[in-house]
Amino acid sequence: MTAYEKPSLDIGAVKRLLEQRSRIEAEDIAPVSGGNLSSVFFFKQGGKEFVIRFSDLAGSYDRERYISRLLASQGVPYPRVLDDGKLGSLSYSISEKLEGGMLADVPEEQRGGLMPDLVKHISAMNRVDVSSTRGYGWLDGSGGGTYETWEQFAADVYKEEQNGTFWENWTELYHTTFLEKDVFEECYARLMAYAPYNAPHRHFVHNDCHAWNLLTDGRTITGIIDANCIYGDFLIDLSIAESAIPGHDVIQAFRDYQERQGIAMPHFKERLLGARHYKGLDGLRFYAKMGWRPAYDYLRGFLLNLTS
């Protein structure tokens, strides 16, 4: 299995699409670094700034409009989706451009002052009202979860048959890359052992809340972007965001904030272990598919050294 390559488009093709759909000249079109699954461009039109994303994966942006409305309506700084459609075999989504650049581009030694805002915004996102919806795991187009239980979702994410998805035939990675079956199966067994602790907790989870999906102007967190969202335990987002500000105990900062808000977190240790294994497994096979050996080796060591 070869490494996945996101779609490649030239600026001319992007410009033609934008001008055909609105009849307004598109200016300052520029590709954006980052984004492993989508090709992303910034552009200006009518004096305003926007973002357009392209993907060749089925259903890439089906949920994005619902998510943007849900989060923006409850005060989470998430970009509003303005339009979506098809360009040949590719799907595209156009959204407003929020202020700021990626947190990942801020020098690590300068990120500490952003901790309060990071905690506040991620916590607000995890606490949006989802009481009108049901289900766990991936959201469907109407905002419902697609699985009845967390355990069902967690098992399905890592099943061998993944037809028509990014992970189709993913177990070939055991034979074609450095992905180790014994390590993966050990971590999967731990995930399912901790799953009952995560199962009772149902929140909106961004599911990809790393420093490349957090925006900042250097003083505050100005936005959260590119949710790969699910319904599940919000500790999943903490397990990802903990690496966003190196040298600081992000997890403890979240715990302190939740305590001040009067939010109980029963079985915290077990739930965090479940969250780390859920995201860690995805990271192992993703790094293997992309051919990123140093990242794989680091994550492998981290997961195997986790203790109850």
Backbone as CSV, one residue per row, in Angstrom:
resi,resn,N_x,N_y,N_z,CA_x,CA_y,CA_z,C_x,C_y,C_z
1,MET,0.857,-1.192,0.000,0.000,0.000,0.000,0.886,1.233,0.000
2,THR,0.696,2.098,-0.992,1.503,3.310,-1.083,0.942,4.405,-0.188
3,ALA,1.792,5.367,0.126,1.361,6.481,0.969,0.248,7.248,0.271
4,TYR,-0.732,7.714,1.058,-1.844,8.477,0.492,-1.360,9.848,0.055
5,GLU,-1.801,10.283,-1.117,-1.484,11.615,-1.608,-2.786,12.390,-1.790
6,LYS,-2.880,13.545,-1.135,-4.087,14.361,-1.267,-4.168,14.930,-2.679
7,PRO,-5.346,15.392,-3.083,-5.510,15.901,-4.450,-4.557,17.049,-4.757
8,SER,-4.146,17.113,-6.010,-3.259,18.185,-6.461,-4.002,19.063,-7.455
9,LEU,-4.118,20.349,-7.151,-4.776,21.305,-8.041,-3.865,22.502,-8.236
10,ASP,-3.923,23.086,-9.437,-3.180,24.319,-9.643,-4.087,25.516,-9.370
11,ILE,-3.475,26.645,-9.156,-4.220,27.856,-8.805,-5.187,28.251,-9.905
12,GLY,-4.829,27.978,-11.149,-5.714,28.317,-12.255,-7.043,27.595,-12.177
13,ALA,-7.021,26.295,-11.823,-8.261,25.527,-11.706,-9.120,26.049,-10.552
14,VAL,-8.475,26.424,-9.463,-9.206,26.968,-8.318,-9.850,28.302,-8.700
15,LYS,-9.101,29.142,-9.395,-9.605,30.459,-9.799,-10.820,30.317,-10.714
16,ARG,-10.762,29.390,-11.676,-11.896,29.195,-12.595,-13.145,28.750,-11.850
17,LEU,-12.985,27.818,-10.906,-14.130,27.358,-10.122,-14.753,28.506,-9.348
18,LEU,-13.939,29.279,-8.659,-14.445,30.347,-7.806,-15.174,31.411,-8.623
19,GLU,-14.652,31.728,-9.763,-15.265,32.784,-10.570,-16.508,32.287,-11.309
20,GLN,-16.561,31.002,-11.645,-17.753,30.446,-12.278,-18.931,30.410,-11.316
21,ARG,-18.647,30.113,-10.039,-19.741,29.962,-9.076,-20.285,31.301,-8.588
22,SER,-19.494,32.382,-8.663,-19.950,33.652,-8.096,-19.909,34.826,-9.066
23,ARG,-19.230,34.635,-10.199,-19.085,35.727,-11.171,-18.320,36.919,-10.614
24,ILE,-17.543,36.691,-9.552,-16.726,37.758,-8.964,-15.265,37.323,-9.047
25,GLU,-14.394,38.230,-9.394,-12.983,37.887,-9.542,-12.403,37.397,-8.212
26,ALA,-11.663,36.295,-8.278,-10.976,35.754,-7.100,-9.533,36.237,-7.104
27,GLU,-9.071,36.715,-5.957,-7.738,37.298,-5.859,-6.929,36.617,-4.761
28,ASP,-5.613,36.785,-4.840,-4.675,36.321,-3.802,-4.904,34.849,-3.450
29,ILE,-5.118,34.019,-4.470,-5.293,32.588,-4.221,-3.937,31.992,-3.859
30,ALA,-3.880,31.308,-2.725,-2.599,30.781,-2.258,-2.803,29.430,-1.586
31,PRO,-1.971,28.439,-1.945,-2.065,27.141,-1.268,-1.628,27.259,0.176
32,VAL,-2.210,26.406,1.026,-1.926,26.424,2.462,-1.197,25.137,2.821
33,SER,-0.097,25.268,3.559,0.622,24.081,4.011,-0.177,23.380,5.095
34,GLY,0.162,22.121,5.354,-0.587,21.337,6.330,-1.788,20.713,5.666
35,GLY,-2.558,19.964,6.440,-3.703,19.271,5.888,-3.263,18.024,5.156
36,ASN,-3.463,16.866,5.785,-2.989,15.618,5.200,-3.992,14.983,4.245
37,LEU,-5.266,15.353,4.362,-6.297,14.710,3.563,-6.952,15.649,2.565
38,SER,-6.823,16.954,2.749,-7.430,17.940,1.859,-6.363,18.871,1.301
39,SER,-6.598,19.338,0.070,-5.806,20.438,-0.475,-6.535,21.735,-0.155
40,VAL,-5.820,22.682,0.428,-6.447,23.883,0.988,-5.851,25.128,0.343
41,PHE,-6.728,26.102,0.057,-6.296,27.379,-0.504,-7.006,28.517,0.226
42,PHE,-6.271,29.615,0.452,-6.870,30.870,0.872,-7.155,31.689,-0.382
43,PHE,-8.190,32.538,-0.308,-8.444,33.453,-1.412,-9.277,34.634,-0.912
44,LYS,-9.302,35.684,-1.726,-10.122,36.855,-1.451,-11.138,37.010,-2.577
45,GLN,-12.328,37.455,-2.201,-13.372,37.695,-3.195,-14.320,38.753,-2.630
46,GLY,-14.564,39.787,-3.399,-15.429,40.851,-2.925,-14.901,41.543,-1.686
47,GLY,-13.569,41.570,-1.529,-12.960,42.238,-0.381,-12.929,41.430,0.895
48,LYS,-13.391,40.176,0.847,-13.403,39.329,2.036,-12.496,38.120,1.829
49,GLU,-12.071,37.512,2.947,-11.156,36.378,2.896,-11.909,35.073,3.172
50,PHE,-11.523,34.023,2.422,-12.190,32.737,2.519,-11.170,31.602,2.435
51,VAL,-11.675,30.393,2.685,-10.879,29.166,2.571,-11.655,28.183,1.715
52,ILE,-10.970,27.501,0.800,-11.592,26.413,0.040,-10.754,25.156,0.208
53,ARG,-11.441,24.043,0.445,-10.784,22.749,0.638,-11.267,21.777,-0.426
54,PHE,-10.364,20.902,-0.875,-10.690,19.893,-1.868,-10.289,18.513,-1.338
55,SER,-11.148,17.526,-1.572,-10.847,16.157,-1.156,-11.405,15.180,-2.179
56,ASP,-10.717,14.031,-2.328,-11.230,12.970,-3.189,-11.823,11.824,-2.383
57,LEU,-11.964,12.011,-1.071,-12.535,10.978,-0.210,-14.049,11.130,-0.149
58,ALA,-14.756,10.022,-0.266,-16.224,10.044,-0.302,-16.791,10.673,0.969
59,GLY,-17.747,11.583,0.808,-18.437,12.177,1.955,-17.597,13.110,2.784
60,SER,-16.520,13.632,2.197,-15.552,14.419,2.978,-16.191,15.580,3.731
61,TYR,-17.119,16.292,3.094,-17.641,17.513,3.690,-19.139,17.447,3.975
62,ASP,-19.694,16.246,3.979,-21.138,16.098,4.172,-21.613,16.675,5.506
63,ARG,-20.787,16.544,6.532,-21.182,16.960,7.877,-20.768,18.384,8.215
64,GLU,-19.911,18.966,7.369,-19.251,20.213,7.755,-20.230,21.353,7.968
65,ARG,-21.265,21.441,7.124,-22.216,22.534,7.278,-22.947,22.422,8.610
66,TYR,-23.384,21.220,8.976,-24.069,21.022,10.263,-23.150,21.390,11.425
67,ILE,-21.919,20.929,11.364,-20.972,21.181,12.450,-20.732,22.678,12.624
68,SER,-20.541,23.377,11.514,-20.241,24.804,11.618,-21.407,25.564,12.235
69,ARG,-22.627,25.182,11.881,-23.785,25.843,12.468,-23.919,25.523,13.945
70,LEU,-23.714,24.266,14.305,-23.820,23.855,15.702,-22.831,24.627,16.572
71,LEU,-21.576,24.661,16.174,-20.550,25.271,17.009,-20.657,26.793,17.015
72,ALA,-20.837,27.391,15.843,-20.920,28.855,15.794,-22.124,29.375,16.564
73,SER,-23.225,28.616,16.553,-24.435,29.066,17.249,-24.272,29.039,18.757
74,GLN,-23.279,28.311,19.257,-23.079,28.208,20.702,-21.763,28.848,21.142
75,GLY,-21.268,29.775,20.320,-20.151,30.607,20.739,-18.772,30.026,20.550
76,VAL,-18.650,28.900,19.853,-17.330,28.317,19.588,-16.772,28.948,18.320
77,PRO,-15.530,29.440,18.341,-14.973,30.111,17.157,-14.600,29.101,16.072
78,TYR,-15.606,28.664,15.356,-15.428,27.689,14.277,-15.927,28.336,12.986
79,PRO,-15.212,28.177,11.870,-15.598,28.882,10.638,-16.938,28.415,10.078
80,ARG,-17.750,29.366,9.621,-19.032,29.046,8.997,-18.813,28.564,7.571
81,VAL,-19.472,27.455,7.221,-19.439,26.955,5.852,-20.410,27.781,5.012
82,LEU,-19.953,28.247,3.860,-20.744,29.118,3.009,-21.231,28.424,1.745
83,ASP,-20.500,27.407,1.291,-20.888,26.712,0.066,-20.106,25.407,-0.017
84,ASP,-20.656,24.443,-0.748,-19.935,23.205,-1.033,-20.455,22.639,-2.345
85,GLY,-19.698,21.710,-2.910,-20.107,21.152,-4.193,-19.068,20.208,-4.735
86,LYS,-19.104,20.002,-6.066,-18.213,19.062,-6.732,-17.440,19.768,-7.844
87,LEU,-16.200,19.369,-8.010,-15.364,19.767,-9.126,-14.822,18.482,-9.729
88,GLY,-15.496,17.991,-10.750,-15.127,16.689,-11.288,-15.329,15.613,-10.232
89,SER,-14.283,14.850,-9.955,-14.365,13.784,-8.943,-14.095,14.283,-7.529
90,LEU,-13.756,15.566,-7.387,-13.407,16.120,-6.084,-14.598,16.807,-5.430
91,SER,-14.647,16.721,-4.118,-15.589,17.523,-3.339,-14.867,18.774,-2.863
92,TYR,-15.614,19.875,-2.744,-15.009,21.078,-2.189,-15.939,21.700,-1.156
93,SER,-15.348,22.470,-0.256,-16.092,23.190,0.770,-15.471,24.563,0.942
94,ILE,-16.307,25.611,0.920,-15.839,26.990,1.085,-16.340,27.523,2.416
95,SER,-15.457,28.103,3.188,-15.828,28.649,4.494,-15.185,30.005,4.699
96,GLU,-15.680,30.708,5.707,-15.053,31.974,6.065,-13.658,31.713,6.619
97,LYS,-12.782,32.693,6.481,-11.430,32.572,7.015,-11.362,33.305,8.349
98,LEU,-11.009,32.581,9.393,-10.865,33.184,10.705,-9.500,33.855,10.821
99,GLU,-9.395,34.788,11.729,-8.129,35.484,11.948,-7.102,34.545,12.565
100,GLY,-5.840,34.852,12.312,-4.765,34.122,12.965,-4.150,33.053,12.088
101,GLY,-3.018,32.542,12.554,-2.325,31.443,11.898,-2.340,30.218,12.783
102,MET,-1.762,29.139,12.284,-1.774,27.885,13.035,-0.920,27.984,14.299
103,LEU,-1.451,27.426,15.375,-0.686,27.365,16.620,0.629,26.628,16.404
104,ALA,0.640,25.664,15.497,1.860,24.897,15.236,3.000,25.776,14.729
105,ASP,2.675,26.938,14.143,3.708,27.825,13.620,4.261,28.779,14.669
106,VAL,3.660,28.812,15.853,4.150,29.653,16.943,5.301,28.925,17.632
107,PRO,6.435,29.557,17.862,7.537,28.895,18.574,7.055,28.295,19.897
108,GLU,7.512,27.096,20.185,7.014,26.379,21.352,7.167,27.181,22.639
109,GLU,8.274,27.926,22.758,8.511,28.666,23.992,7.556,29.848,24.155
110,GLN,6.800,30.195,23.115,5.872,31.322,23.180,4.415,30.885,23.351
111,ARG,4.171,29.594,23.461,2.790,29.113,23.495,2.176,29.084,24.897
112,GLY,2.987,29.154,25.934,2.477,28.992,27.292,1.368,29.960,27.649
113,GLY,1.484,31.207,27.187,0.480,32.209,27.520,-0.870,31.959,26.889
114,LEU,-0.923,31.027,25.938,-2.180,30.713,25.267,-2.971,29.619,25.985
115,MET,-2.385,29.064,27.047,-3.033,27.955,27.749,-4.453,28.278,28.221
116,PRO,-4.706,29.413,28.888,-6.080,29.680,29.360,-7.105,29.689,28.236
117,ASP,-6.755,30.318,27.101,-7.681,30.361,25.971,-7.878,28.985,25.359
118,LEU,-6.801,28.225,25.269,-6.898,26.867,24.723,-7.874,26.042,25.548
119,VAL,-7.717,26.071,26.846,-8.583,25.311,27.739,-10.025,25.791,27.631
120,LYS,-10.219,27.107,27.619,-11.573,27.668,27.579,-12.311,27.260,26.314
121,HIS,-11.671,27.391,25.162,-12.362,27.149,23.896,-12.612,25.661,23.654
122,ILE,-11.645,24.820,23.973,-11.871,23.387,23.772,-12.935,22.886,24.737
123,SER,-12.911,23.378,25.956,-13.942,22.983,26.915,-15.321,23.415,26.454
124,ALA,-15.427,24.649,25.914,-16.714,25.134,25.410,-17.198,24.271,24.252
125,MET,-16.288,23.879,23.379,-16.657,23.029,22.250,-17.182,21.676,22.726
126,ASN,-16.511,21.101,23.707,-16.928,19.804,24.229,-18.250,19.858,24.990
127,ARG,-18.659,21.065,25.418,-19.888,21.188,26.217,-21.065,21.739,25.417
128,VAL,-20.958,21.828,24.080,-22.107,22.311,23.309,-23.276,21.357,23.523
129,ASP,-24.467,21.893,23.415,-25.686,21.128,23.682,-25.971,20.173,22.523
130,VAL,-25.862,18.879,22.777,-26.165,17.871,21.753,-27.324,16.983,22.212
131,SER,-28.131,17.502,23.140,-29.203,16.703,23.730,-30.309,16.347,22.742
132,SER,-30.390,17.077,21.627,-31.424,16.778,20.638,-31.009,15.676,19.676
133,THR,-29.790,15.177,19.843,-29.285,14.122,18.963,-29.052,12.847,19.757
134,ARG,-28.872,11.769,19.046,-28.619,10.465,19.664,-27.455,9.791,18.951
135,GLY,-26.880,8.798,19.608,-25.870,7.982,18.962,-24.445,8.387,19.283
136,TYR,-23.523,7.507,18.910,-22.088,7.695,19.146,-21.338,7.634,17.818
137,GLY,-20.082,8.045,17.848,-19.242,7.934,16.673,-19.524,9.001,15.640
138,TRP,-19.226,8.681,14.374,-19.333,9.665,13.295,-20.724,10.268,13.220
139,LEU,-20.790,11.551,12.922,-22.061,12.236,12.730,-22.561,11.996,11.308
140,ASP,-23.865,11.810,11.172,-24.447,11.760,9.838,-24.836,13.173,9.414
141,GLY,-25.434,13.316,8.234,-25.731,14.637,7.702,-26.700,15.449,8.527
142,SER,-27.526,14.767,9.333,-28.510,15.472,10.167,-28.009,15.690,11.590
143,GLY,-26.791,15.252,11.879,-26.215,15.491,13.195,-26.368,14.362,14.180
144,GLY,-26.898,13.228,13.774,-27.010,12.084,14.671,-25.769,11.218,14.628
145,GLY,-25.489,10.533,15.737,-24.392,9.577,15.745,-24.792,8.316,15.001
146,THR,-23.828,7.645,14.383,-24.133,6.509,13.516,-24.010,5.155,14.211
147,TYR,-23.728,5.147,15.512,-23.629,3.901,16.269,-24.439,4.027,17.556
148,GLU,-24.962,2.910,18.013,-25.775,2.928,19.231,-24.929,3.042,20.484
149,THR,-23.719,2.504,20.462,-22.863,2.523,21.648,-21.444,2.913,21.267
150,TRP,-20.689,3.372,22.262,-19.282,3.695,22.044,-18.485,2.447,21.684
151,GLU,-18.761,1.341,22.332,-18.015,0.109,22.061,-18.189,-0.329,20.609
152,GLN,-19.412,-0.210,20.087,-19.644,-0.580,18.697,-18.813,0.287,17.753
153,PHE,-18.795,1.570,18.026,-18.032,2.485,17.179,-16.535,2.177,17.253
154,ALA,-16.000,2.044,18.461,-14.563,1.813,18.619,-14.128,0.536,17.905
155,ALA,-14.939,-0.511,17.994,-14.610,-1.757,17.319,-14.667,-1.594,15.801
156,ASP,-15.658,-0.844,15.312,-15.843,-0.701,13.869,-14.739,0.129,13.235
157,VAL,-14.230,1.104,13.964,-13.157,1.955,13.433,-11.953,1.117,13.045
158,TYR,-11.696,0.051,13.802,-10.493,-0.734,13.584,-10.755,-2.128,13.028
159,LYS,-11.956,-2.341,12.494,-12.216,-3.631,11.862,-11.435,-3.720,10.555
160,GLU,-11.247,-4.938,10.068,-10.443,-5.140,8.871,-11.139,-4.620,7.619
161,GLU,-12.464,-4.836,7.510,-13.189,-4.418,6.311,-13.565,-2.936,6.402
162,GLN,-13.008,-2.125,5.526,-13.280,-0.678,5.509,-13.523,-0.246,4.062
163,ASN,-14.492,-0.864,3.433,-14.712,-0.646,2.003,-15.121,0.796,1.701
164,GLY,-14.468,1.370,0.683,-14.826,2.696,0.213,-14.387,3.831,1.103
165,THR,-13.465,3.590,2.024,-12.994,4.633,2.928,-11.485,4.820,2.771
166,PHE,-10.964,5.818,3.465,-9.520,6.053,3.489,-8.760,4.825,3.965
167,TRP,-9.428,3.985,4.788,-8.762,2.841,5.394,-9.090,1.522,4.710
168,GLU,-9.577,1.564,3.491,-9.828,0.325,2.756,-8.525,-0.476,2.623
169,ASN,-8.604,-1.769,2.954,-7.451,-2.686,2.883,-6.299,-2.256,3.791
170,TRP,-6.627,-1.613,4.917,-5.563,-1.064,5.754,-4.667,-2.130,6.375
171,THR,-5.171,-3.357,6.542,-4.328,-4.391,7.169,-3.169,-4.816,6.262
172,GLU,-3.193,-4.423,4.994,-2.029,-4.663,4.134,-0.794,-3.930,4.674
173,LEU,-1.049,-2.890,5.495,0.073,-2.150,6.069,0.980,-3.033,6.916
174,TYR,0.433,-4.122,7.477,1.262,-5.057,8.240,2.357,-5.664,7.364
175,HIS,2.088,-5.767,6.060,3.007,-6.443,5.148,3.802,-5.475,4.286
176,THR,3.290,-4.275,4.095,3.924,-3.347,3.159,4.612,-2.170,3.837
177,THR,4.406,-2.012,5.149,5.017,-0.899,5.886,5.577,-1.426,7.198
178,PHE,5.971,-0.507,8.048,6.535,-0.862,9.349,5.483,-1.038,10.435
179,LEU,4.189,-1.013,10.096,3.143,-1.241,11.097,3.257,-2.661,11.642
180,GLU,3.331,-2.790,12.966,3.544,-4.082,13.618,2.220,-4.630,14.146
181,LYS,1.848,-5.806,13.678,0.568,-6.386,14.044,0.470,-6.659,15.537
182,ASP,1.540,-7.167,16.149,1.474,-7.494,17.572,1.309,-6.235,18.421
183,VAL,1.977,-5.149,18.031,1.845,-3.892,18.765,0.431,-3.335,18.599
184,PHE,-0.066,-3.361,17.370,-1.404,-2.840,17.113,-2.447,-3.630,17.885
185,GLU,-2.342,-4.937,17.872,-3.341,-5.763,18.557,-3.268,-5.605,20.065
186,GLU,-2.067,-5.388,20.612,-1.936,-5.140,22.045,-2.638,-3.837,22.429
187,CYS,-2.420,-2.794,21.636,-3.051,-1.506,21.933,-4.562,-1.567,21.714
188,TYR,-5.004,-2.346,20.728,-6.443,-2.498,20.498,-7.100,-3.220,21.684
189,ALA,-6.439,-4.240,22.216,-6.989,-4.947,23.379,-7.131,-3.992,24.563
190,ARG,-6.160,-3.100,24.733,-6.254,-2.124,25.825,-7.416,-1.155,25.580
191,LEU,-7.565,-0.695,24.325,-8.674,0.203,23.987,-10.003,-0.413,24.397
192,MET,-10.236,-1.653,24.038,-11.517,-2.286,24.332,-11.673,-2.572,25.827
193,ALA,-10.555,-2.756,26.539,-10.639,-2.957,27.990,-11.059,-1.673,28.703
194,TYR,-10.625,-0.524,28.178,-10.976,0.756,28.798,-12.282,1.331,28.254
195,ALA,-12.777,0.792,27.143,-13.966,1.344,26.505,-15.166,1.485,27.442
196,PRO,-15.411,0.550,28.365,-16.558,0.724,29.267,-16.480,1.977,30.131
197,TYR,-15.271,2.478,30.380,-15.143,3.718,31.155,-15.501,4.941,30.308
198,ASN,-15.183,4.883,29.013,-15.514,5.995,28.116,-16.976,5.982,27.696
199,ALA,-17.568,4.792,27.667,-18.884,4.595,27.050,-20.009,5.475,27.602
200,PRO,-20.080,5.746,28.904,-21.215,6.539,29.403,-21.162,8.020,29.055
201,HIS,-20.066,8.485,28.499,-19.842,9.926,28.326,-20.016,10.290,26.857
202,ARG,-20.984,11.148,26.592,-21.324,11.502,25.210,-21.304,13.022,25.042
203,HIS,-20.321,13.496,24.314,-20.147,14.923,24.059,-19.769,15.123,22.598
204,PHE,-19.768,16.380,22.153,-19.197,16.701,20.850,-17.676,16.643,20.986
205,VAL,-17.046,15.855,20.139,-15.595,15.685,20.161,-15.038,16.086,18.802
206,HIS,-14.114,17.033,18.787,-13.493,17.486,17.550,-12.766,16.339,16.860
207,ASN,-12.004,15.570,17.651,-11.364,14.329,17.208,-10.088,14.557,16.403
208,ASP,-9.669,15.788,16.262,-8.417,16.074,15.556,-7.845,17.395,16.060
209,CYS,-7.884,17.565,17.378,-7.672,18.877,17.987,-6.190,19.115,18.299
210,HIS,-5.368,19.109,17.240,-3.935,19.321,17.408,-3.555,20.746,17.009
211,ALA,-2.273,21.054,17.136,-1.812,22.436,16.972,-1.973,22.953,15.547
212,TRP,-2.158,22.069,14.559,-2.363,22.512,13.180,-3.818,22.893,12.933
213,ASN,-4.703,22.513,13.840,-6.128,22.839,13.700,-6.594,23.882,14.707
214,LEU,-5.650,24.543,15.363,-5.941,25.620,16.302,-5.318,26.904,15.768
215,LEU,-6.088,27.979,15.728,-5.612,29.245,15.184,-5.329,30.231,16.311
216,THR,-4.346,31.083,16.097,-3.995,32.082,17.099,-3.427,33.324,16.437
217,ASP,-3.645,34.465,17.102,-3.007,35.710,16.681,-1.774,35.996,17.526
218,GLY,-1.365,35.008,18.336,-0.207,35.161,19.216,-0.578,35.587,20.615
219,ARG,-1.810,36.094,20.777,-2.272,36.527,22.091,-3.426,35.661,22.605
220,THR,-4.276,35.222,21.679,-5.436,34.409,22.032,-5.597,33.285,21.013
221,ILE,-6.414,32.311,21.360,-6.841,31.308,20.387,-8.017,31.912,19.621
222,THR,-7.844,32.104,18.333,-8.867,32.794,17.532,-9.818,31.843,16.818
223,GLY,-9.473,30.567,16.755,-10.367,29.656,16.063,-9.955,28.205,16.180
224,ILE,-10.917,27.330,15.925,-10.719,25.885,15.842,-11.244,25.464,14.474
225,ILE,-10.490,24.659,13.736,-10.882,24.315,12.379,-10.819,22.804,12.140
226,ASP,-11.375,22.380,11.018,-11.214,21.026,10.470,-11.573,19.917,11.442
227,ALA,-12.781,19.980,11.974,-13.231,18.911,12.875,-13.438,17.611,12.100
228,ASN,-12.940,16.530,12.661,-13.191,15.175,12.161,-14.115,14.505,13.166
229,CYS,-15.229,15.155,13.455,-15.940,15.019,14.720,-16.682,13.701,14.908
230,ILE,-16.858,13.390,16.182,-17.620,12.231,16.626,-18.385,12.632,17.886
231,TYR,-19.306,11.781,18.303,-19.876,11.846,19.647,-19.175,10.801,20.499
232,GLY,-18.657,11.235,21.641,-17.944,10.325,22.522,-17.447,11.061,23.749
233,ASP,-16.459,10.509,24.397,-15.886,11.077,25.612,-14.980,12.259,25.253
234,PHE,-15.210,13.428,25.870,-14.426,14.613,25.517,-12.952,14.486,25.894
235,LEU,-12.591,13.482,26.699,-11.177,13.297,27.011,-10.373,12.934,25.767
236,ILE,-11.049,12.515,24.709,-10.354,12.264,23.445,-9.694,13.547,22.953
237,ASP,-10.406,14.661,23.019,-9.805,15.929,22.592,-8.652,16.338,23.498
238,LEU,-8.771,16.067,24.787,-7.669,16.390,25.694,-6.432,15.571,25.361
239,SER,-6.649,14.310,24.982,-5.512,13.440,24.676,-4.767,13.912,23.431
240,ILE,-5.431,14.662,22.572,-4.775,15.211,21.380,-4.162,16.572,21.704
241,ALA,-4.939,17.419,22.369,-4.503,18.788,22.646,-3.351,18.843,23.639
242,GLU,-3.095,17.757,24.364,-2.042,17.807,25.391,-0.666,18.083,24.790
243,SER,-0.494,17.837,23.490,0.801,18.098,22.857,0.874,19.481,22.210
244,ALA,-0.204,20.264,22.294,-0.254,21.550,21.591,0.656,22.599,22.218
245,ILE,0.879,22.481,23.528,1.737,23.454,24.216,2.832,22.679,24.951
246,PRO,3.912,22.336,24.253,4.984,21.534,24.855,5.575,22.203,26.089
247,GLY,5.951,21.372,27.046,6.557,21.885,28.273,5.567,22.313,29.323
248,HIS,4.268,22.163,29.051,3.220,22.541,29.993,2.267,21.355,30.183
249,ASP,1.729,21.235,31.372,0.812,20.137,31.683,-0.591,20.538,31.263
250,VAL,-0.906,20.327,29.993,-2.198,20.718,29.443,-3.331,19.931,30.109
251,ILE,-3.086,18.662,30.356,-4.117,17.829,30.988,-4.495,18.380,32.360
252,GLN,-3.514,18.745,33.170,-3.805,19.274,34.501,-4.523,20.612,34.409
253,ALA,-4.158,21.428,33.427,-4.846,22.710,33.239,-6.323,22.488,32.935
254,PHE,-6.626,21.483,32.118,-8.025,21.152,31.841,-8.726,20.669,33.100
255,ARG,-8.066,19.830,33.873,-8.687,19.305,35.100,-8.991,20.438,36.076
256,ASP,-8.052,21.366,36.206,-8.271,22.497,37.108,-9.447,23.344,36.631
257,TYR,-9.518,23.575,35.329,-10.603,24.383,34.774,-11.948,23.694,34.992
258,GLN,-12.008,22.396,34.709,-13.256,21.660,34.889,-13.690,21.673,36.356
259,GLU,-12.748,21.575,37.254,-13.074,21.611,38.685,-13.657,22.962,39.069
260,ARG,-13.059,24.047,38.553,-13.593,25.381,38.851,-15.000,25.555,38.287
261,GLN,-15.293,24.868,37.180,-16.616,24.940,36.571,-17.613,23.989,37.221
262,GLY,-17.160,23.217,38.184,-18.037,22.265,38.856,-18.384,21.054,38.012
263,ILE,-17.510,20.690,37.071,-17.746,19.555,36.182,-17.008,18.333,36.723
264,ALA,-17.756,17.315,37.111,-17.155,16.100,37.657,-16.537,15.269,36.540
265,MET,-15.435,14.607,36.828,-14.776,13.745,35.854,-14.447,12.397,36.485
266,PRO,-15.467,11.561,36.720,-15.236,10.256,37.340,-14.385,9.356,36.456
267,HIS,-13.605,8.475,37.088,-12.758,7.510,36.375,-11.844,8.205,35.362
268,PHE,-11.283,9.327,35.779,-10.501,10.142,34.849,-9.324,9.354,34.268
269,LYS,-8.568,8.651,35.108,-7.375,7.949,34.633,-7.731,6.890,33.590
270,GLU,-8.751,6.104,33.877,-9.136,5.037,32.951,-9.673,5.614,31.638
271,ARG,-10.450,6.676,31.736,-10.999,7.307,30.522,-9.894,7.912,29.664
272,LEU,-8.909,8.531,30.302,-7.807,9.113,29.540,-6.995,8.019,28.847
273,LEU,-6.793,6.904,29.524,-6.088,5.789,28.887,-6.879,5.259,27.691
274,GLY,-8.189,5.162,27.843,-9.018,4.745,26.722,-8.913,5.718,25.556
275,ALA,-8.944,7.017,25.874,-8.844,8.044,24.834,-7.491,7.996,24.129
276,ARG,-6.428,7.838,24.894,-5.093,7.802,24.295,-4.911,6.591,23.386
277,HIS,-5.471,5.459,23.769,-5.354,4.284,22.905,-6.244,4.415,21.665
278,TYR,-7.419,5.001,21.819,-8.292,5.205,20.653,-7.590,6.064,19.605
279,LYS,-7.022,7.200,20.009,-6.340,8.064,19.052,-4.975,7.511,18.668
280,GLY,-4.327,6.842,19.596,-3.006,6.307,19.315,-3.011,5.246,18.223
281,LEU,-4.016,4.378,18.251,-4.125,3.360,17.207,-4.275,3.995,15.832
282,ASP,-5.095,5.020,15.759,-5.287,5.713,14.494,-3.980,6.346,14.041
283,GLY,-3.240,6.900,14.992,-1.958,7.496,14.659,-0.961,6.473,14.139
284,LEU,-0.911,5.299,14.759,0.033,4.271,14.315,-0.194,3.890,12.857
285,ARG,-1.439,3.600,12.510,-1.664,3.155,11.134,-1.565,4.332,10.150
286,PHE,-1.915,5.543,10.594,-1.774,6.701,9.715,-0.304,6.986,9.420
287,TYR,0.528,7.000,10.445,1.950,7.258,10.225,2.565,6.179,9.341
288,ALA,2.120,4.925,9.525,2.626,3.849,8.676,2.209,4.068,7.221
289,LYS,0.952,4.418,7.011,0.466,4.627,5.641,1.181,5.790,4.967
290,MET,1.491,6.837,5.740,2.160,8.013,5.184,3.676,7.827,5.084
291,GLY,4.208,6.760,5.697,5.641,6.524,5.662,6.435,7.367,6.631
292,TRP,5.813,7.808,7.702,6.459,8.693,8.678,7.032,7.866,9.835
293,ARG,8.201,7.285,9.630,8.770,6.361,10.618,9.113,7.009,11.964
294,PRO,9.753,8.179,12.009,10.056,8.753,13.331,8.805,9.017,14.165
295,ALA,7.746,9.543,13.546,6.505,9.784,14.282,5.906,8.471,14.777
296,TYR,5.963,7.445,13.941,5.461,6.126,14.341,6.233,5.589,15.547
297,ASP,7.548,5.661,15.474,8.366,5.112,16.563,8.106,5.833,17.874
298,TYR,7.956,7.156,17.808,7.675,7.910,19.031,6.339,7.497,19.633
299,LEU,5.301,7.446,18.794,3.966,7.097,19.288,3.932,5.666,19.789
300,ARG,4.577,4.767,19.098,4.653,3.373,19.533,5.208,3.280,20.948
301,GLY,6.324,3.961,21.193,6.940,3.925,22.523,6.035,4.544,23.575
302,PHE,5.363,5.642,23.222,4.452,6.297,24.158,3.329,5.367,24.570
303,LEU,2.698,4.716,23.589,1.564,3.845,23.892,1.982,2.621,24.696
304,LEU,3.072,2.002,24.316,3.486,0.783,25.015,3.913,1.070,26.446
305,ASN,4.294,2.303,26.734,4.724,2.666,28.086,3.592,3.183,28.955
306,LEU,2.372,3.297,28.382,1.229,3.711,29.192,0.904,2.616,30.194
307,THR,0.622,3.041,31.427,0.268,2.068,32.467,-1.053,2.477,33.095
308,SER,-1.730,1.500,33.672,-3.037,1.758,34.299,-2.853,2.394,35.667
